[in-house]
């Protein structure tokens, strides 16, 4: 079937004139008949390239080609759709496309191929490729401005600053808490313990509430920011149901789950409102943990490292790295449990432009200035 004929037929079926003048509607009413066209989709194609999930750099030319299975009729025309949009159409051999991906989003991009055969059947093939960053992230430097005490019993999982106080969420089964901290003293002025079967994770503030995640329980708690009473709970709509880090971006929540994906959540119904995948020049960046939104960018701890990545929230592209490997002295590091008690905790005082960082069971909270 010719592609043009199929389009005309579909216009007739929809009873909507292709030229917008309503002529087909008039004919249909006078004849009082409805023509039904059934399109049969078949497995008639084989993908020659690219292989499923192939990684490209943003701006690369992506060659996409197919071949017809032996028992299928000849191909009359071929369409390529990427991310749900028609981008190319071919009416003759070779059945191959050279596509320059202009999307700014990192990660997975799905594509579909539709082959219109001469017998009216349509071959359908789906696959995807991945896009990584085309820039090398800036390596940021910092200096320590102030040092404050921090409870060494706090297995820090989440951190934020609000109205003069630091709020901290801690982890470990039987030890998990939500705390309101006097920064200068490093002590809790008000706290709430989680039940021992919950492993506490990230926290954020949103319109009078504190959202506190749990690790593998697939549950997030909505806590009143004044008296720490529980108001609600929900299941994080992440890839694995887990919650690691969380922050607030304007009217949305953003949750990490230990993968390279960050999930946007509607705080009105706790449903999924989108996602981004985080990639740098080497590929996907996994183990994303504690999050903070600062001046239009996402700051994310990379678990088991002293690296903070700064991410474009629209694209998932890593724009900068902040390496805090030397923020503790060798003697201070020797007091920590190797491989676990690492950097994890970012809080930002937007009123006074102060950035705080700490780690799990660290003895101090540090205010730093980033260049």
C-alpha positions, -999 to +999 in steps of 0.1 A: +000+000+000+014+034-009+019+057+021-001+084+004-030+061-001-029+050+035-030+086+047-060+093+025-078+062+037-072+071+074-086+106+066-118+089+053-120+067+083-118+096+107-145+113+087-124+145+088-114+162+056-077+162+050-080+198+036-102+209+065-133+216+044-155+188+059-163+172+025-159+137+037-183+143+066-210+152+041-205+121+020-205+099+050-238+113+062-256+109+029-245+073+024-250+065+061-221+041+060-189+039+079-159+025+062-136+005+085-099-001+076-080-027+096-042-023+096-023-055+103+010-050+120+036-077+114+071-086+124+087-081+090+118-061+099+152-068+113+173-040+128+208-039+113+220-009+133+223+005+159+223-023+185+198-019+213+208+007+239+239+019+220+256+049+237+262+080+216+275+114+224+252+144+221+255+157+185+266+124+170+252+111+137+231+080+144+228+056+115+196+035+117+190+008+091+168-022+086+164-052+064+132-070+053+125-105+065+125-130+036+088-139+036+076-103+037+064-084+008+085-055-006+086-023+013+068+006-003+078+033+022+095+036+056+089+060+085+112+067+115+097+081+148+120+091+177+105+099+211+070+097+196+077+122+168+079+115+131+114+126+120+121+109+086+103+092+057+118+072+029+101+061-004+130+041-019+160+020-010+183+019+008+162+016+039+185+035+062+185+069+080+213+091+092+199+110+121+216+138+141+200+138+175+193+174+185+175+166+218+192+181+248+180+154+272+204+128+283+198+090+284+173+068+267+156+078+234+131+054+220+126+050+183+101+031+160+102+021+124+071+015+103+075-002+070+044+000+047+044-032+025+028-035-009+002-060+004-011-033+029+005-048+060+027-026+082+060-038+097+067-024+131+100-024+150+110-007+183+143+000+199+163+027+217+197+044+220+213+064+248+228+099+247+257+110+269+270+145+275+292+162+250+310+184+276+336+177+302+322+190+335+339+220+352+360+210+382+349+234+409+371+246+438+360+255+473+371+270+506+359+263+541+342+293+556+329+279+590+329+247+609+301+236+633+298+206+655+279+175+642+266+145+662+288+116+654+259+092+660+240+108+631+240+085+601+231+115+578+208+107+549+191+140+543+197+177+551+180+210+545+180+245+560+148+264+569+141+295+590+174+295+609+175+258+617+191+228+600+169+197+595+184+163+593+171+129+584+192+099+597+193+063+587+199+027+599+172+003+612+163+012+648+182+045+646+164+065+620+152+100+630+141+133+619+158+162+637+156+200+640+192+211+647+207+242+664+236+247+639+259+265+664+255+237+690+251+208+667+224+194+689+188+185+683+161+208+697+133+186+685+133+151+670+111+123+658+120+086+658+110+063+630+097+029+638+126+004+639+115-014+607+121+018+587+155+029+573+153+067+570+166+085+539+164+120+524+142+149+535+129+181+520+106+210+530+074+218+510+047+242+521+047+236+558+055+199+555+086+178+556+088+148+532+110+120+547+119+090+525+126+055+536+150+031+518+134-002+507+100+001+525+086+019+494+071+045+517+076+083+522+062+101+552+046+136+551+054+153+584+041+185+598+071+208+600+060+224+633+052+195+656+066+166+635+033+148+635+026+125+606+000+138+582+002+114+553+024+088+534+028+077+499+048+053+477+076+071+458+070+066+420+106+058+413+121+031+391+124+006+420+100+021+446+130+032+467+138+066+481+174+078+485+175+116+482+149+143+478+147+180+472+121+206+461+122+223+427+096+250+425+062+232+426+077+197+423+095+172+444+126+154+430+136+120+442+167+098+436+166+060+440+203+050+437+202+047+399+210+074+373+173+085+372+158+113+391+120+113+393+098+144+395+068+140+418+036+161+420+033+170+457-005+173+454-012+137+445+023+122+448+021+109+412+050+108+388+055+141+369+085+132+348+121+121+351+156+129+339+186+106+334+219+119+346+249+115+323+284+130+321+309+127+293+317+090+303+281+078+305+254+074+331+261+086+366+246+061+391+243+059+429+228+094+431+219+100+467+212+132+488+199+161+467+197+198+470+183+224+445+206+255+444+202+285+421+186+265+393+208+235+395+206+201+412+235+192+436+237+154+441+260+133+463+273+103+446+272+075+472+304+060+484+324+089+469+333+124+480+319+138+447+290+161+443+277+165+407+259+196+396+231+188+371+210+207+347+174+198+358+160+201+323+185+178+305+202+156+332+236+168+319+264+170+345+278+205+342+302+205+371+319+184+397+327+193+432+353+170+447+354+172+485+380+144+490+403+165+511+377+183+532+385+161+561+421+155+574+436+121+572+433+118+610+396+126+608+391+100+581+408+073+601+380+077+628+353+068+602+342+034+591+359+027+558+336+024+528+304+036+544+306+067+565+312+091+536+301+125+524+263+127+524+244+158+532+239+191+514+219+221+527+216+256+513+206+288+531+192+308+502+186+339+524+223+342+534+238+323+505+254+297+527+262+261+516+266+234+542+280+198+538+285+169+561+288+131+561+275+100+578+287+101+614+310+130+608+321+151+638+315+184+620+293+203+596+311+225+572+301+258+556+319+261+522+322+287+495+322+273+460+341+292+432 
